[in-house]
Every structure is written in structure tokens, then in C-alpha cells.
Amino acid sequence: MSLIYIKKADAFSSSSNNKSLPRRLSPKVRKITALVLFGIGFITLSSAIFPLVRFQIEYSSKFGEVINPLSAQFYNQTGRVLGDMTTDYTQLSNWFTTPDKIPTTASSETPMQYHISIPAAKIDDAVVTIGSMDLKKSLVQYPQTALPGQLGNTVIFGHSVLPQFFNPKSYLTIFSTLYRLKTGDEIYLKFGNITYKYLIDDMFEVQPTDLSVLEQRFDGRYLTLITCSPPGTYIRRLIIKAQIADF
């Protein structure tokens, strides 16, 4: 008589083999996961595109007096509708396609900083630096333009991003909602011990090659604010013009 012995699998071995086998997700779980990932991607994409579409729909008529619309030359130079992604636009010297015309120093006889407040944009005592090129650290007054309160044109640059990231305390986002301002809104420049009040009288857009907005005219006391437009892109420059007013 022959006997056959069969080794019984112990509990530890069986458990170990089961753990080594990958668990498959059910079709229902896979479908839900795919829908969730698609939803996240759609929301992320929409959060970037929707503000641009809304800007064009709601504010295109507001800036109907567009001068020097974006030329084909600019597209050829940058190769991108959003601007050259390899360029650091937090540096003012990169904002124009003719940076060799931009001075990089300020007069040593002038104060290096003063403050600006724009109540309608929730900007309070933001620092403006004269002669700097770094928009990450402050707003920047364009060199060799008029000082606040003087005859001429005081020109101030600020950085902007998508409006949903607006933070009036961050100089990377501080001008993101400037396009919402309107004629008659007040702007205050605190220079030394004097506060000057300006009233907005015009808003329009120009192309990045247009340096005419930096020009000085000495028949009054003017203020020009400049940022990118639409917010979060580098396609055009938003120009806000204001004149000094009596308190």
C-alpha cells in the first residue's frame, strides 16, 4: 500500500501570498476616480482662463479708446501671446521691447521712497521706490519722471497676476485689480510730509513698444499708473492717467 503526504499550507503563508497580489479597483471606483481627476483639471484650467474671458467681455468696452493696438511685430518678437516665458517681468527693465532706452539710476538728490494709496483698489500706503527696477519689492517710479506734486508726469509701475490672487500687501499682485478703477477715483501720494490727491481722468491700453506714456508735459501735475493687461498676461499695458486735485 502506498501513502501520499500533502503539506498543508499554513495561515502565515496564505496571508503573505494574498498580500502580494495587487488589488484591482472595481469599474465603479475607477469611473469615479476618473471623473474626480477630470473635474479637478477642468476647475484648474477654468480658474486661469475664465478671468481672461471675463476681462475681455466686461472691460473691452471700458477700454474702447485703445491706442496703438498690439502689433504683429510684438508677436514675432516674443513668439507667444502671453509674452516670453523666459523673461523675468518682475524686473521693470524687461517691460518694453526697447530696454536700452530705460534709465537705471535715480538722482541722488531725491528721496528714494514714498507711499501711494488707492482706496477703490484697497491699496493703502504701498511703497514706491525711485530708481529701482525690482517690482517684487515695491512699486517703482520710472526714473527721470516728475516727483509727486511737481509739474510733469509722475510714472509708477506695478506688477499684476490673475485677479483671484490679488493681495494688496504683495507687490507681485498689488496692481491685479487696477482695471476695475474708474474715472473720478482718488489716488493719494504721500511724499515727505505732504499728501497729494489725484483724480483719475482716463484709462486705456497700449502695446509694449509704446514709450509715449512716459513722456513729460509741464502744463500740469499728472500721474500715470502702468501694469500689464489683461492681468496675468504680458500682451498689453494698462495705462491709468490722473491729474492733481485740490483737497
TORMI-629373 format. One line per 5 residues: number of its first residue (from 0); their letters; for each residue x negated, y negated, z of N, C-alpha, C. Coordinates in steps of 0.2 Angstrom, whole numbers, plus 5000, padded with zeros to 4 digits. Layout:
N
NUM) a) X,Y,Z,X,Y,Z,X,Y,Z ~ ...;
//
This chain:
247
0) msliy) 4996,5006,5000,5000,5000,5000,4996,4994,5000 ~ 4997,4989,4996,4993,4983,4995,4997,4977,4999 ~ 4993,4973,5002,4996,4967,5005,4993,4961,5002 ~ 4997,4956,5001,4995,4949,4998,4996,4944,5004 ~ 4991,4940,5005,4992,4935,5010,4992,4928,5007;
5) ikkad) 4997,4924,5009,4998,4917,5006,4997,4912,5011 ~ 4992,4907,5010,4991,4902,5015,4997,4897,5015 ~ 4999,4896,5021,5005,4891,5022,5002,4884,5022 ~ 5005,4880,5018,5002,4873,5019,5004,4869,5025 ~ 4999,4866,5028,5001,4863,5035,5004,4856,5034;
10) afsss) 5006,4854,5039,5010,4847,5039,5006,4841,5037 ~ 4999,4841,5039,4995,4836,5038,4993,4836,5030 ~ 4992,4842,5027,4990,4842,5020,4996,4840,5016 ~ 5002,4842,5018,5008,4840,5014,5009,4832,5014 ~ 5008,4830,5020,5009,4822,5021,5004,4818,5017;
15) snnks) 4998,4821,5017,4992,4817,5013,4993,4817,5006 ~ 4996,4823,5003,4997,4823,4996,5003,4819,4994 ~ 5008,4818,4998,5013,4814,4997,5011,4807,4997 ~ 5007,4805,5001,5004,4798,5001,5000,4796,4995 ~ 4997,4801,4992,4993,4799,4987,4997,4798,4980;
20) lprrl) 5003,4800,4980,5007,4799,4974,5010,4792,4974 ~ 5009,4789,4969,5012,4782,4968,5020,4782,4968 ~ 5022,4777,4971,5030,4777,4972,5032,4773,4966 ~ 5037,4775,4962,5040,4771,4957,5046,4767,4959 ~ 5046,4761,4956,5052,4757,4958,5058,4759,4954;
25) spkvr) 5063,4758,4957,5069,4760,4953,5071,4755,4948 ~ 5074,4757,4943,5076,4752,4937,5079,4746,4940 ~ 5083,4746,4945,5087,4740,4948,5082,4736,4951 ~ 5077,4738,4955,5072,4734,4958,5068,4731,4953 ~ 5066,4735,4948,5061,4732,4943,5065,4726,4939;
30) kital) 5071,4727,4938,5075,4722,4935,5076,4715,4939 ~ 5077,4716,4945,5077,4711,4950,5071,4707,4950 ~ 5065,4711,4951,5059,4708,4951,5057,4704,4945 ~ 5059,4706,4939,5058,4703,4933,5062,4696,4933 ~ 5068,4696,4935,5072,4690,4935,5069,4685,4940;
35) vlfgi) 5067,4687,4945,5064,4683,4950,5058,4679,4948 ~ 5053,4683,4944,5047,4680,4942,5049,4675,4936 ~ 5054,4677,4932,5056,4673,4926,5059,4666,4929 ~ 5063,4667,4934,5066,4661,4937,5061,4656,4940 ~ 5056,4659,4944,5050,4655,4946,5046,4651,4941;
40) gfitl) 5045,4655,4935,5041,4652,4930,5045,4647,4926 ~ 5052,4648,4926,5056,4643,4922,5057,4637,4927 ~ 5058,4637,4933,5058,4632,4938,5051,4628,4938 ~ 5046,4631,4938,5039,4628,4937,5038,4624,4931 ~ 5040,4627,4925,5040,4623,4919,5044,4617,4919;
45) ssaif) 5050,4618,4921,5055,4613,4921,5053,4607,4925 ~ 5050,4608,4931,5048,4603,4935,5043,4598,4932 ~ 5039,4601,4927,5035,4597,4923,5038,4594,4917 ~ 5042,4597,4914,5045,4594,4908,5051,4590,4909 ~ 5055,4591,4914,5061,4588,4915,5060,4580,4916;
50) plvrf) 5055,4578,4921,5054,4571,4922,5052,4567,4915 ~ 5048,4571,4911,5046,4568,4905,5052,4566,4900 ~ 5057,4571,4900,5063,4571,4896,5067,4565,4899 ~ 5068,4565,4905,5072,4560,4908,5069,4553,4907 ~ 5063,4553,4908,5060,4546,4907,5061,4544,4900;
55) qieys) 5061,4548,4895,5062,4546,4888,5070,4544,4887 ~ 5074,4548,4890,5081,4547,4889,5083,4540,4893 ~ 5081,4540,4899,5084,4534,4903,5080,4528,4903 ~ 5074,4528,4901,5070,4522,4901,5067,4520,4894 ~ 5069,4524,4889,5067,4522,4882,5070,4515,4880;
60) skfge) 5076,4514,4882,5079,4508,4880,5077,4502,4884 ~ 5075,4504,4891,5072,4498,4895,5066,4495,4892 ~ 5062,4500,4889,5055,4498,4886,5056,4497,4879 ~ 5062,4495,4877,5063,4494,4869,5059,4489,4866 ~ 5056,4485,4870,5051,4480,4867,5044,4483,4867;
65) vinpl) 5043,4488,4864,5037,4492,4864,5032,4489,4858 ~ 5026,4486,4861,5022,4483,4856,5016,4488,4855 ~ 5013,4488,4849,5008,4492,4847,5009,4499,4849 ~ 5014,4503,4846,5016,4510,4847,5010,4514,4846 ~ 5009,4520,4849,5004,4524,4849,5002,4526,4842;
70) saqfy) 4996,4525,4840,4994,4526,4833,4991,4533,4832 ~ 4991,4535,4825,4988,4541,4823,4981,4542,4825 ~ 4978,4536,4825,4971,4536,4827,4969,4539,4834 ~ 4974,4537,4838,4973,4539,4845,4974,4547,4846 ~ 4979,4550,4842,4980,4557,4842,4973,4560,4839;
75) nqtgr) 4970,4557,4834,4964,4560,4831,4959,4560,4836 ~ 4958,4555,4840,4953,4554,4844,4953,4559,4850 ~ 4959,4560,4853,4960,4564,4858,4961,4572,4857 ~ 4965,4573,4851,4967,4579,4849,4973,4582,4853 ~ 4975,4578,4858,4981,4581,4862,4986,4575,4864;
80) vlgdm) 4992,4577,4864,4997,4572,4865,4997,4570,4872 ~ 4994,4574,4877,4993,4572,4884,4987,4569,4886 ~ 4983,4568,4881,4976,4565,4882,4971,4570,4882 ~ 4965,4568,4883,4959,4573,4883,4958,4576,4890 ~ 4960,4582,4890,4960,4585,4897,4953,4586,4900;
85) ttdyt) 4948,4584,4896,4941,4585,4899,4939,4578,4902 ~ 4943,4573,4901,4941,4566,4903,4944,4565,4910 ~ 4940,4562,4914,4942,4560,4921,4946,4553,4921 ~ 4952,4554,4921,4956,4547,4921,4957,4544,4928 ~ 4954,4547,4933,4954,4543,4939,4948,4538,4939;
90) qlsnw) 4944,4538,4934,4939,4533,4933,4942,4528,4928 ~ 4942,4521,4930,4945,4516,4925,4941,4515,4919 ~ 4935,4517,4919,4931,4516,4913,4933,4520,4907 ~ 4937,4526,4909,4939,4530,4903,4946,4529,4901 ~ 4949,4523,4903,4956,4522,4902,4957,4519,4895;
95) fttpd) 4952,4517,4892,4953,4514,4885,4948,4518,4880 ~ 4950,4517,4874,4945,4521,4869,4939,4517,4867 ~ 4939,4511,4870,4933,4506,4869,4930,4505,4876 ~ 4927,4509,4879,4925,4508,4886,4919,4504,4886 ~ 4915,4503,4881,4909,4499,4881,4911,4491,4882;
100) kiptt) 4918,4489,4881,4920,4483,4882,4922,4481,4890 ~ 4921,4486,4894,4924,4486,4901,4918,4484,4905 ~ 4918,4478,4909,4913,4477,4914,4913,4481,4919 ~ 4908,4483,4923,4907,4487,4928,4905,4484,4935 ~ 4904,4478,4935,4902,4474,4941,4907,4468,4942;
105) asset) 4907,4466,4948,4911,4460,4950,4906,4455,4953 ~ 4909,4449,4953,4905,4443,4956,4904,4444,4963 ~ 4897,4443,4965,4896,4444,4972,4899,4439,4977 ~ 4901,4433,4974,4904,4428,4977,4912,4429,4979 ~ 4915,4434,4977,4922,4435,4978,4923,4441,4983;
110) pmqyh) 4928,4441,4987,4929,4446,4992,4930,4452,4988 ~ 4928,4458,4991,4928,4464,4987,4935,4468,4988 ~ 4939,4466,4993,4946,4469,4993,4951,4464,4995 ~ 4957,4466,4993,4963,4463,4996,4969,4468,4996 ~ 4975,4465,4997,4981,4470,4998,4987,4468,4993;
115) isipa) 4990,4473,4991,4996,4472,4987,5002,4476,4990 ~ 5008,4473,4990,5014,4476,4992,5020,4475,4987 ~ 5023,4481,4986,5029,4480,4981,5035,4484,4984 ~ 5039,4480,4988,5044,4483,4992,5049,4488,4988 ~ 5051,4486,4981,5055,4490,4977,5052,4497,4976;
120) akidd) 5045,4497,4976,5042,4504,4974,5039,4507,4981 ~ 5041,4504,4987,5039,4507,4993,5031,4507,4994 ~ 5028,4502,4991,5021,4501,4992,5020,4495,4997 ~ 5016,4497,5002,5015,4492,5007,5008,4491,5009 ~ 5005,4486,5008,4998,4484,5010,4993,4489,5007;
125) avvti) 4994,4491,5000,4989,4495,4997,4983,4491,4995 ~ 4977,4494,4996,4971,4491,4995,4969,4490,4987 ~ 4967,4484,4985,4965,4483,4979,4957,4481,4979 ~ 4953,4485,4975,4946,4483,4976,4944,4480,4969 ~ 4940,4475,4970,4937,4471,4964,4931,4474,4962;
130) gsmdl) 4930,4476,4956,4924,4479,4953,4923,4486,4953 ~ 4927,4490,4957,4927,4497,4957,4930,4500,4951 ~ 4928,4506,4950,4931,4510,4944,4934,4516,4946 ~ 4934,4517,4953,4937,4524,4956,4944,4523,4958 ~ 4949,4525,4954,4956,4525,4956,4958,4530,4961;
135) kkslv) 4954,4534,4963,4955,4539,4969,4955,4536,4975 ~ 4951,4530,4976,4950,4527,4982,4954,4521,4984 ~ 4957,4518,4978,4961,4512,4979,4964,4510,4972 ~ 4968,4505,4972,4970,4501,4966,4963,4497,4964 ~ 4963,4495,4958,4957,4492,4955,4959,4486,4951;
140) qypqt) 4956,4480,4953,4957,4474,4949,4952,4474,4944 ~ 4954,4473,4938,4949,4473,4932,4944,4468,4933 ~ 4938,4469,4932,4933,4464,4933,4934,4458,4928 ~ 4932,4452,4931,4932,4446,4927,4939,4443,4925 ~ 4944,4446,4929,4950,4443,4928,4952,4438,4934;
145) alpgq) 4957,4434,4934,4958,4429,4939,4959,4432,4946 ~ 4957,4429,4951,4958,4431,4958,4966,4429,4959 ~ 4969,4432,4964,4976,4431,4966,4976,4423,4968 ~ 4982,4420,4965,4983,4413,4966,4980,4409,4962 ~ 4975,4411,4958,4971,4406,4953,4975,4406,4947;
150) lgntv) 4973,4401,4943,4976,4400,4936,4972,4406,4932 ~ 4976,4409,4928,4974,4415,4924,4978,4421,4925 ~ 4975,4427,4923,4979,4433,4924,4975,4438,4928 ~ 4978,4440,4934,4976,4445,4938,4978,4452,4936 ~ 4973,4456,4934,4975,4463,4931,4973,4468,4936;
155) ifghs) 4978,4472,4938,4977,4478,4943,4979,4484,4940 ~ 4975,4489,4940,4976,4496,4938,4977,4501,4944 ~ 4982,4506,4942,4983,4511,4947,4985,4518,4944 ~ 4983,4523,4947,4984,4530,4944,4991,4532,4945 ~ 4994,4537,4941,5000,4539,4942,5000,4547,4940;
160) vlpqf) 5005,4551,4942,5006,4558,4941,5014,4559,4940 ~ 5016,4565,4939,5023,4566,4939,5027,4563,4945 ~ 5033,4560,4943,5036,4556,4949,5038,4560,4955 ~ 5039,4567,4954,5041,4571,4960,5035,4571,4965 ~ 5029,4569,4963,5023,4570,4968,5021,4563,4970;
165) fnpks) 5026,4558,4969,5024,4551,4972,5023,4551,4979 ~ 5018,4548,4981,5016,4546,4988,5013,4539,4988 ~ 5017,4534,4991,5014,4528,4991,5007,4527,4995 ~ 5006,4532,4999,4999,4532,5003,4994,4535,4999 ~ 4995,4538,4994,4990,4541,4990,4988,4537,4984;
170) yltif) 4982,4536,4982,4980,4531,4977,4980,4535,4970 ~ 4981,4542,4971,4981,4546,4965,4989,4546,4962 ~ 4993,4544,4966,5000,4545,4964,5004,4538,4965 ~ 5001,4533,4968,5004,4527,4970,5008,4523,4965 ~ 5006,4523,4958,5010,4520,4953,5014,4524,4949;
175) stlyr) 5016,4530,4952,5020,4535,4948,5027,4533,4947 ~ 5030,4529,4951,5037,4526,4950,5037,4519,4948 ~ 5032,4516,4946,5032,4509,4944,5037,4508,4938 ~ 5038,4513,4934,5043,4512,4928,5050,4510,4931 ~ 5052,4512,4937,5058,4510,4940,5059,4503,4942;
180) lktgd) 5054,4499,4942,5055,4492,4944,5059,4489,4938 ~ 5061,4483,4940,5065,4479,4935,5063,4471,4936 ~ 5065,4468,4931,5064,4460,4931,5067,4457,4937 ~ 5063,4453,4940,5065,4450,4946,5063,4453,4953 ~ 5060,4459,4952,5057,4462,4958,5051,4458,4961;
185) eiylk) 5050,4459,4967,5045,4455,4970,5038,4459,4971 ~ 5033,4455,4970,5026,4458,4972,5022,4453,4976 ~ 5019,4456,4981,5015,4451,4986,5008,4453,4986 ~ 5004,4448,4985,4996,4449,4985,4994,4445,4991 ~ 4991,4449,4996,4988,4446,5002,4980,4445,5001;
190) fgnit) 4978,4439,4999,4971,4438,4998,4968,4433,5003 ~ 4964,4436,5007,4961,4432,5013,4967,4431,5018 ~ 4968,4425,5020,4973,4423,5024,4980,4420,5021 ~ 4980,4421,5014,4986,4418,5010,4989,4424,5007 ~ 4996,4424,5007,5000,4429,5004,5003,4425,4998;
195) ykyli) 5003,4428,4992,5006,4425,4986,5011,4430,4983 ~ 5017,4427,4981,5023,4430,4979,5023,4430,4972 ~ 5024,4435,4968,5025,4436,4961,5032,4439,4959 ~ 5035,4437,4954,5041,4440,4952,5040,4443,4945 ~ 5042,4449,4944,5042,4452,4938,5046,4449,4932;
200) ddmfe) 5043,4448,4927,5047,4445,4921,5047,4449,4915 ~ 5043,4454,4914,5043,4458,4908,5040,4465,4909 ~ 5042,4470,4906,5039,4476,4906,5039,4479,4899 ~ 5033,4482,4897,5033,4485,4890,5027,4490,4890 ~ 5026,4494,4885,5021,4499,4884,5016,4497,4878;
205) vqptd) 5010,4499,4879,5005,4498,4874,5001,4504,4873 ~ 4997,4504,4867,4993,4510,4866,4987,4509,4870 ~ 4983,4515,4871,4977,4514,4875,4971,4510,4872 ~ 4972,4509,4865,4967,4505,4862,4968,4497,4862 ~ 4974,4495,4865,4976,4488,4865,4973,4485,4872;
210) lsvle) 4968,4480,4871,4965,4477,4876,4968,4470,4877 ~ 4973,4468,4873,4976,4461,4873,4979,4460,4880 ~ 4981,4465,4884,4984,4464,4890,4979,4462,4896 ~ 4973,4462,4894,4968,4460,4899,4966,4453,4898 ~ 4969,4450,4892,4967,4443,4891,4969,4438,4896;
215) qrfdg) 4965,4432,4896,4967,4427,4901,4970,4421,4898 ~ 4975,4419,4901,4978,4412,4899,4979,4408,4905 ~ 4977,4402,4904,4977,4397,4910,4982,4392,4911 ~ 4988,4393,4908,4993,4389,4908,4998,4390,4914 ~ 4996,4395,4918,5000,4398,4924,4996,4403,4928;
220) ryltl) 4999,4405,4933,4996,4410,4938,5000,4417,4936 ~ 4997,4422,4933,5000,4428,4931,4997,4434,4935 ~ 5001,4439,4935,4999,4446,4937,5001,4451,4932 ~ 4996,4456,4931,4998,4462,4927,4996,4468,4930 ~ 5001,4473,4931,5000,4479,4933,5000,4484,4928;
225) itcsp) 4995,4489,4928,4994,4494,4922,4994,4501,4925 ~ 4997,4505,4922,4997,4513,4924,4998,4517,4917 ~ 4998,4523,4918,4999,4527,4912,5006,4529,4911 ~ 5009,4530,4905,5016,4531,4904,5016,4536,4898 ~ 5021,4541,4898,5025,4542,4904,5021,4545,4910;
230) pgtyi) 5024,4544,4916,5020,4546,4922,5018,4554,4921 ~ 5012,4555,4923,5009,4562,4922,5006,4563,4915 ~ 5006,4558,4911,5003,4559,4904,4998,4553,4903 ~ 4994,4553,4897,4990,4548,4896,4992,4545,4889 ~ 4998,4546,4887,5000,4544,4880,5000,4536,4879;
235) rrlii) 5003,4533,4883,5003,4525,4883,5001,4522,4889 ~ 5001,4515,4889,5000,4512,4896,5006,4508,4897 ~ 5009,4508,4903,5014,4504,4905,5012,4497,4908 ~ 5014,4492,4905,5012,4485,4907,5018,4482,4911 ~ 5017,4479,4917,5021,4475,4921,5019,4468,4922;
240) kaqia) 5022,4463,4919,5020,4456,4919,5024,4453,4925 ~ 5020,4448,4929,5024,4444,4934,5021,4438,4934 ~ 5024,4433,4936,5022,4426,4937,5023,4424,4945 ~ 5018,4419,4947,5018,4417,4954,5025,4413,4955 ~ 5027,4414,4961,5033,4410,4963,5033,4407,4970;
245) df) 5036,4402,4971,5036,4398,4977,5040,4402,4982 ~ 5038,4402,4988,5042,4405,4994,5048,4401,4995;
//
